[in-house]
Amino acid sequence: MTQTAFPWKQILPLSISVMVAFGIMLYGFSVFLTDGAAGGEFSTGLLSVAYGGGLLAAGVLAYPVGRHADRRGVRGIFGWGALLGAGGLLLFSLATRPWHVLVAWWVLIGPAGAMTFYEPAFVAVDRWCTEEQRARALAVLTLIGGLAGIIFLPLIERMISLMDWRPTVRLLGLLFLVTGGGTALFFLKNPPPTGQVATHNERFLLRTVVRDRRFVLFTVGMVLSAVGFQAVLSHRVALFEEAGFAVAGVAAWAAAASALSLPGRSVAPFVARRFRPTGVQATVMGLMTIAVFLMVDGTHYWQIAGHFVIFGLAFGAVLPLRAMAMGTWYSGPGYGRAMGAQWAAASLIGAAGPALVGVLHDATGGYRIPMVFTAILLGGAAVLIAASGRIPARHEGAVH
């Protein structure tokens, strides 16, 4: 990047596209899972496996997407992702058999997530912004992305109550196509990476980072957290509905939690510039562990309130902190591949979270045991992430 001006013309539309993608495919699923939507026609286990399979497909694509972003930028990635996502949502809205649901999520919606969520956007920030601009760009990106739950949870719940879930999903698919496709066509011009030419030996990069103990511990921590996050985000509306709360009320709480995540998204990148990003992230993960323990019973009002308040405040900080830590260690033309390799591991294993919780729920008749398991995973992630930041960098060979 040859100019020092902050790239608002790219960052803002990119952030809006990510927000819409998250709102529809992540937060929307938690509403689709309820009895008044697709959960009334398909089992919790089936929908959970469909969603988990989509995460698995996204994980398979994480490294190729990162490699493509390193080489050619994110314009084509977001454009094709919008097209795949819209097609998958259309197929899901027409599904009448279990295999229809699986194909929609595994083949189309899941891969679309790999192409339109934060991963390629983080690579774009690393390419477009100087080191001094990175914290600001990540704050803007994750702050706008954080509006997804605030906007889409109550919106989708209301749309379903007015027109049923199938036409709702079709309209959401059209919105996804317009925002993602429009952003790719008109705003993402693929500027060159900052300071370096994106030519790199991929084998050397992978060998170097895999032998870096910081990367290994941090990645294992991200894997455990991915399992936990996906389990919580995909099941919490159904969990509290099962505990006796109205879906509309739970959706409102979830939207409030998204609002509470905004301060963390705004402040965390700047805190990470002053303190060790991994230490800050480990503290945040500890708070999220407490939030999940409040879901184990989940029948009292103070538990639903405590969960959404604590989880919301902490969750917003997690997203930019990972990018800040990885940017500190691996910024450069190989950043997309380093991030992709890490997120491939996190997504492939994290994909088991929703399915595992769904199966455990069906087998045990409730969410108590699945949520204890989830809380333990998040606590372990906090320990590993903290440990990774205390390991000195390897000096044999550079990553970029």
C-alpha positions in Angstrom: 0.0 0.0 0.0 1.7 3.2 -1.2 -0.6 5.7 0.5 -1.0 6.4 4.2 -4.7 7.4 4.1 -7.0 5.0 5.9 -8.8 2.8 3.3 -12.4 3.6 4.3 -13.7 2.9 0.8 -12.7 -0.7 1.2 -13.1 -1.3 4.9 -16.6 -0.1 5.3 -18.4 -2.1 2.5 -16.2 -5.1 3.4 -17.4 -4.8 7.0 -21.0 -4.5 6.0 -20.8 -7.7 3.8 -19.2 -9.6 6.7 -22.0 -8.4 9.0 -24.7 -9.5 6.7 -23.0 -12.9 6.2 -22.8 -13.5 9.9 -26.3 -12.3 10.6 -27.8 -14.7 8.1 -25.7 -17.8 8.3 -24.6 -17.8 12.0 -27.2 -15.9 14.0 -29.9 -16.9 11.6 -29.3 -20.6 12.1 -29.9 -20.3 15.9 -33.4 -19.0 15.0 -33.9 -21.6 12.2 -33.3 -24.3 14.8 -36.4 -23.4 16.9 -39.7 -25.1 16.7 -41.4 -22.2 15.0 -39.0 -22.5 12.1 -37.1 -25.3 10.4 -36.8 -27.0 13.8 -40.5 -27.7 13.6 -40.0 -29.8 10.5 -36.6 -31.3 10.9 -34.9 -32.7 14.1 -32.4 -30.8 16.2 -29.8 -33.5 15.5 -30.3 -33.2 11.7 -30.1 -29.4 11.6 -27.0 -29.5 14.0 -25.3 -32.0 11.8 -26.1 -29.9 8.7 -24.7 -26.8 10.3 -21.6 -28.7 11.6 -21.0 -30.1 8.2 -21.1 -26.6 6.8 -18.4 -25.6 9.3 -16.4 -28.7 8.2 -16.6 -27.7 4.6 -15.5 -24.2 5.5 -12.6 -25.6 7.3 -11.5 -27.6 4.3 -11.5 -24.4 2.3 -9.8 -22.2 4.9 -6.3 -22.7 3.7 -7.1 -22.5 -0.1 -9.0 -19.3 0.6 -6.1 -17.8 2.5 -3.6 -18.8 -0.2 -5.8 -17.2 -2.9 -6.2 -14.0 -0.8 -2.4 -13.8 -0.5 -2.0 -14.1 -4.2 -4.9 -12.3 -5.7 -6.8 -10.5 -3.0 -10.3 -11.0 -1.7 -12.5 -9.6 -4.5 -13.3 -12.9 -6.2 -13.5 -14.7 -2.9 -16.4 -12.5 -1.6 -18.1 -12.4 -5.0 -18.3 -16.2 -5.4 -19.1 -16.6 -1.7 -22.1 -14.4 -2.0 -23.3 -16.4 -5.0 -22.8 -19.8 -3.2 -24.5 -18.5 0.0 -27.5 -17.2 -1.8 -27.9 -20.5 -3.7 -27.6 -22.5 -0.5 -30.2 -20.5 1.3 -32.6 -20.9 -1.7 -32.1 -24.7 -1.6 -32.6 -24.7 2.2 -35.8 -22.8 1.8 -37.1 -25.5 -0.6 -35.9 -28.5 1.4 -38.5 -31.3 2.0 -36.1 -34.1 2.8 -33.2 -34.4 5.2 -30.6 -34.8 2.4 -31.8 -31.5 0.9 -30.9 -29.8 4.1 -27.5 -31.5 4.3 -26.6 -30.5 0.7 -27.6 -26.9 1.2 -25.4 -26.5 4.2 -22.5 -28.8 3.4 -22.0 -27.9 -0.3 -23.1 -24.3 -0.5 -23.7 -22.4 2.7 -20.7 -23.8 4.6 -18.2 -22.9 1.8 -19.8 -19.5 1.5 -19.0 -18.9 5.1 -15.3 -19.6 4.5 -15.4 -16.9 1.8 -17.4 -14.2 3.4 -16.7 -14.4 7.2 -13.8 -12.7 9.0 -10.9 -14.9 7.7 -10.6 -13.3 4.2 -11.5 -9.9 5.7 -8.6 -10.2 8.1 -6.2 -10.9 5.2 -7.6 -7.8 3.4 -6.9 -5.7 6.5 -3.3 -7.0 6.6 -2.9 -6.2 2.9 -4.5 -2.8 2.9 -3.3 -1.3 6.1 -0.1 -0.3 7.6 0.9 -1.6 11.0 -0.3 1.7 12.6 -3.7 1.4 10.9 -4.3 -2.3 11.7 -5.8 -1.8 15.1 -8.2 0.8 13.8 -9.2 -1.3 10.8 -9.8 -4.4 12.9 -11.9 -2.3 15.4 -14.1 -1.0 12.5 -14.4 -4.4 10.9 -15.4 -6.3 14.1 -17.5 -3.4 15.4 -19.7 -3.4 12.3 -19.7 -7.2 12.2 -20.9 -7.1 15.8 -24.1 -5.5 14.6 -25.1 -8.8 13.0 -26.8 -10.2 16.1 -28.4 -6.9 17.1 -30.0 -6.6 13.7 -30.6 -10.1 12.4 -31.7 -12.0 15.5 -34.9 -10.0 16.1 -35.3 -9.3 12.4 -35.3 -13.0 11.4 -37.5 -13.9 14.4 -40.0 -11.3 13.3 -39.9 -12.2 9.7 -40.6 -15.8 10.5 -43.5 -14.9 12.7 -45.0 -12.8 9.8 -44.3 -15.0 6.8 -43.0 -18.5 7.9 -39.4 -19.6 7.7 -39.2 -20.6 4.1 -39.9 -17.3 2.4 -37.8 -15.6 5.1 -34.8 -17.7 4.1 -35.4 -16.8 0.5 -35.4 -13.1 1.2 -32.3 -13.4 3.3 -30.6 -15.2 0.4 -31.4 -12.3 -1.9 -30.1 -9.8 0.6 -26.9 -11.8 1.0 -26.4 -11.9 -2.8 -26.9 -8.1 -3.2 -24.6 -7.0 -0.4 -21.8 -9.5 -0.9 -21.9 -9.4 -4.7 -22.2 -5.6 -4.8 -19.3 -5.1 -2.5 -17.1 -7.5 -4.6 -18.0 -5.8 -7.8 -17.8 -2.1 -6.8 -15.5 -1.7 -3.8 -12.9 -4.5 -3.5 -10.2 -3.5 -5.9 -7.5 -5.8 -4.6 -4.7 -3.3 -3.8 -1.2 -4.8 -3.5 0.0 -6.0 -0.1 1.7 -3.5 2.1 5.4 -3.4 1.7 6.1 -6.8 0.2 5.4 -8.7 -3.0 3.1 -11.7 -2.3 5.5 -14.4 -3.6 6.2 -17.1 -1.0 7.2 -20.7 -0.7 4.1 -22.4 0.8 5.9 -25.5 2.1 8.5 -23.4 3.9 5.7 -21.3 5.5 3.7 -24.3 6.7 6.8 -26.0 8.0 8.0 -22.9 9.9 4.7 -22.1 11.6 3.9 -25.7 12.5 7.3 -26.0 14.3 6.6 -22.7 16.2 5.4 -23.7 19.6 3.5 -20.4 19.9 1.5 -21.3 16.8 0.8 -24.8 18.0 -0.5 -23.9 21.4 -2.4 -20.9 20.2 -4.0 -23.0 17.5 -5.0 -25.8 19.9 -6.6 -23.1 22.0 -8.4 -21.7 19.0 -9.6 -25.3 18.2 -11.1 -25.8 21.6 -12.7 -22.3 21.6 -14.1 -22.9 18.1 -15.9 -26.1 19.3 -17.3 -24.2 22.3 -18.3 -21.1 20.4 -20.1 -22.9 17.7 -21.9 -25.1 20.2 -23.1 -22.1 22.2 -24.1 -19.8 19.3 -26.0 -22.5 17.5 -27.9 -23.9 20.4 -28.5 -21.2 23.0 -31.8 -20.0 21.6 -33.2 -23.5 21.6 -31.6 -24.2 25.0 -33.4 -21.3 26.7 -36.6 -22.1 24.8 -36.5 -25.6 26.2 -35.9 -24.1 29.7 -39.2 -22.3 29.4 -38.3 -18.9 27.9 -40.1 -17.5 24.8 -38.1 -17.5 21.6 -38.8 -13.8 21.1 -37.4 -13.0 24.5 -34.3 -15.1 24.0 -33.7 -13.5 20.6 -34.0 -10.1 22.3 -31.4 -11.2 24.9 -29.1 -12.5 22.2 -29.4 -9.2 20.4 -28.6 -7.3 23.6 -25.5 -9.5 24.0 -24.4 -8.5 20.5 -24.8 -4.9 21.5 -22.7 -5.5 24.6 -20.0 -7.0 22.4 -19.4 -3.7 20.6 -17.2 -2.1 23.3 -14.9 -5.1 23.3 -14.6 -5.0 19.5 -13.8 -1.3 19.6 -11.3 -1.4 22.5 -9.6 -4.8 22.3 -7.3 -4.1 19.3 -5.9 -1.0 21.0 -5.5 -2.8 24.3 -3.6 -5.5 22.4 -1.2 -2.9 21.1 -0.2 -2.1 24.7 -0.5 -5.5 26.4 0.2 -9.0 25.2 -2.7 -10.0 22.9 -2.7 -13.6 24.1 -2.9 -12.6 27.8 -5.9 -10.4 27.1 -7.6 -13.1 25.1 -7.0 -15.7 27.8 -8.7 -13.4 30.3 -11.6 -13.0 28.0 -11.9 -16.7 27.4 -12.1 -17.2 31.2 -15.1 -14.9 31.3 -16.8 -16.9 28.5 -16.3 -20.1 30.5 -18.3 -18.6 33.3 -21.0 -17.5 30.9 -21.4 -21.0 29.6 -21.6 -22.5 33.1 -24.6 -20.3 33.6 -26.3 -22.2 30.8 -26.0 -25.6 32.5 -29.2 -25.1 34.4 -30.5 -22.1 32.6 -34.0 -22.1 34.1 -33.8 -18.9 36.1 -34.0 -15.4 34.8 -30.6 -14.4 36.5 -29.0 -17.2 34.6 -30.2 -16.1 31.1 -29.3 -12.5 32.0 -25.9 -13.4 33.4 -25.0 -15.6 30.4 -25.9 -13.1 27.7 -24.3 -10.1 29.5 -21.0 -11.8 30.3 -20.8 -13.7 27.0 -21.6 -10.5 25.0 -19.0 -8.4 26.8 -16.3 -11.0 26.3 -17.1 -12.4 22.8 -16.6 -9.1 21.0 -13.0 -8.9 22.2 -12.1 -12.4 21.1 -12.4 -11.8 17.3 -9.9 -8.9 16.8 -7.5 -10.3 19.4 -6.8 -13.4 17.4 -6.0 -11.3 14.3 -3.8 -8.9 16.4 -1.8 -11.9 17.8 -1.3 -13.5 14.5 -0.5 -10.2 12.8 2.2 -9.5 15.4 3.8 -12.9 14.7 3.2 -13.5 11.0 2.2 -10.3 9.2 3.2 -10.2 5.5 2.6 -12.0 2.3 2.2 -15.4 4.1 -0.3 -14.0 6.6 -3.3 -15.4 4.7 -1.8 -18.9 4.6 -0.8 -18.8 8.3 -4.3 -17.7 9.3 -5.9 -20.2 6.8 -3.9 -23.1 8.2 -4.9 -22.2 11.7 -8.5 -21.7 10.9 -8.7 -24.9 8.9 -7.8 -26.8 12.1 -10.2 -24.8 14.2 -13.0 -25.1 11.7 -12.6 -28.8 10.9 -12.6 -29.8 14.6 -14.9 -27.0 15.7 -17.5 -28.3 13.2 -18.1 -31.1 15.7 -19.4 -28.7 18.3 -23.0 -28.1 17.1 -23.4 -31.7 16.0 -22.0 -33.1 19.2 -24.2 -30.9 21.4 -27.2 -31.8 19.2 -26.5 -35.6 19.5 -25.8 -35.3 23.3 -29.0 -33.4 23.7 -31.0 -36.0 21.9 -29.3 -38.8 23.9 -29.5 -37.3 27.3 -32.8 -35.5 26.9 -31.4 -32.0 27.7 -28.6 -29.5 27.5 -27.0 -29.9 31.0 -24.3 -32.4 30.1 -23.4 -30.8 26.7 -23.0 -27.4 28.4 -20.7 -28.7 31.1 -18.6 -30.2 28.4 -18.6 -26.9 26.5 -17.5 -24.9 29.5 -14.6 -27.2 30.2 -13.4 -26.8 26.6 -13.4 -23.0 26.8 -11.5 -23.1 30.1 -8.9 -25.3 28.5 -8.6 -22.9 25.6 -7.9 -20.0 28.0 -5.0 -21.9 29.6 -3.4 -22.8 26.2 -3.8 -19.3 24.7 -2.1 -17.7 27.8 0.7 -20.2 27.6 1.3 -19.5 23.9 2.1 -15.9 24.5 4.9 -16.7 26.9 6.9 -18.7 24.4 9.7 -16.8 22.7 9.7 -16.6 18.9 11.7 -19.1 16.8 14.6 -17.4 14.9 15.6 -20.0 12.4 14.2 -18.6 9.2 11.5 -16.1 8.7 7.9 -16.8 8.0 7.6 -14.0 5.5 
